[in-house]
Amino acid sequence: MSIAPAELARQVVEQAQNAGATASEVRVRRGVETDVTVRNGQVDQLQQAGPASIGIRLWVGDRSASTYSTDLRPESIATLIAQTLQLVPLTDPVAELALPDPQWLATSFPELDLFDESLGSLSTDHKIDQAIAAEQAALAADPRISNSAGASWGDVTMEHALANSHGFAHGYRESFASLSVQVIADDADWKKRNGSWYTFARYIADLRDAADVGREAAERTVAQLGSAPIATRELPVVFSNQAASALVGTLFGCMTGRAVERGATYLAQRMNTPVASACFTLIDDPTILRGPGSRPRDGEGLPAQRTVFVQDGELRSWALNCYSARKLGLTPTGHASSPASGTTGETVSNLRVVPGTASVQQLIADIEYGFFCDGMMGFGFNAVTGDFSRGAHGFLIENGVITRPVSEVTLSANFLDLFTRIDAVASDLPTDRRVASPAFRVSRMTLAGS
C-alpha cells in the first residue's frame, strides 16, 4: 500500500459520506513485527509479519455500526462500507455514542520521539543473538539454575491513522522492542521455581544489555529457593515496584468513566474526597518523550494532556472518553483507547505514582516483622466494594532486613483501606511500563498463610 494511512483513512471517510453515512470514523493501521523465541540456544519460534487493517464506524442519525478488515484493496473497502451501512438500521440509537464534538478534537500534535528508524534495519540474526545471549547469561549465572523456559525478542513498528467526518485526519508512527528470559531452578521436594526478567523500550539504544537481563532473571529465580508460607497475622507490607504497579493498574480500572456510569466502582461517590494517603499522587501523562504509553492524541482524536487523578490522596478526575463524558455530563479527558474497530474504551498512557525520596531499604528498615511482596497471582478483586484478596510471594522482613523467601500466602484488604494506609513511597519509579509505581509501604494488611 503506497498511500499513507492517514490519507487512506481520509479518503474512506469521504467515500462513506458519499455512500449515505451522516457521520464516519475510520482507523487504519500498518506495521511490521517480529517475534523470536529461543530455548537452550536453539530457535524455537520465529514469526515476522506486516499487519495492516482498517476499521470503519458509520452513523445514520444516532444509529451506528462498525466493521473491520485486513484487506485494504479499494474494492474490498467499498464492500465494507456497503456492509456497514446495511448494519446501521439494525442497531439501537445511542446519542452519546456520536463522534467527538468538533471543538474537542486536537488541532496540534506534540513531537514525542516515539519512532526508532534504526529498528527497521536490524537483522533477524541480531535479534536471535540477543535472545540467545540473554538465555546463556541466565543459565551461567548460578549453578542452581537447572533449565530454561525460553528467551524472547519482540519488536514492532506501527503507523496509526484516524480520520472522521468533522475533517479530522492524523497519523503517527511508533516503535517498541523488548527482550525477556525465564529460567527454572530446582527446589526441595521436586518443586520448580520460575523467575524472569525483561527490558522494554521505544528505541533499541534504550534496551538493557542482554547479559544483564539474563543475570537478573537468574537472581530472581534462585532468590525463591526454600520459599515457604508464614503464619497468618496482620502486618506491614512493602510492595515492590512491580507489585505496586499491578495494584495501581487495578485502581485505574475503578476510575474510568464507564465504571462510574455503570456504578461498578467503589469510588463512584468519592470525587474530591480522600481515597489514598496524603503521600500518594497519581498522574497520567501522554506527553513524556519516548514514554512507553506516550501518544500525540487519544483514540478519538482528542489532544494529549496530562491528567492528575489523585492529588495528595484526594480523587480529582475520572478517565473519560466522549461517550462516558456525555453520560456523566462532563468533559472528556483524552483517555479514549484505540481499538482496531468498534467503540472506544478508556485507557492509560503513562500512569505513574509520584515517587518519594526514600529508598526501598529505608521502607524496610523500620519494620520489625513484615512482608515484602514481590508479586501476586490470581484475581480476587470486587470493584464495586473494593474488597481485595490475592495470592502473593515475596520475602519475610525481620528487624529491618529481608531474611527468607515466602510463598503460598494471601494478602487481603479493602482497597480504600489499602491505599489510605500507605505511609511511605519509595524513589524507585520504573519508566519502562505504561502503569508504573515505585515501591510503597502499607502500614497493615491481613496475610493468610500457614
Beta strands, then each sheet from edge to edge (+ up, - down):
strand 1: 23-39
strand 2: 42-49
strand 3: 52-60
strand 4: 63-69
strand 5: 145-164
strand 6: 169-186
strand 7: 192-201
strand 8: 233-239
strand 9: 282-284
strand 10: 307-311
strand 11: 314-315
strand 12: 351-353
strand 13: 369-377
strand 14: 387-398
strand 15: 401-414
strand 16: 422-425
strand 17: 435-436
strand 18: 440-448
sheet 1: 2+ 1- 3+ 4-
sheet 2: 2+ 1- 5+ 6- 7+
sheet 3: 16+ 18- 8+ 13+ 14- 15+
sheet 4: 11+ 10- 9+ 12- 17-
end
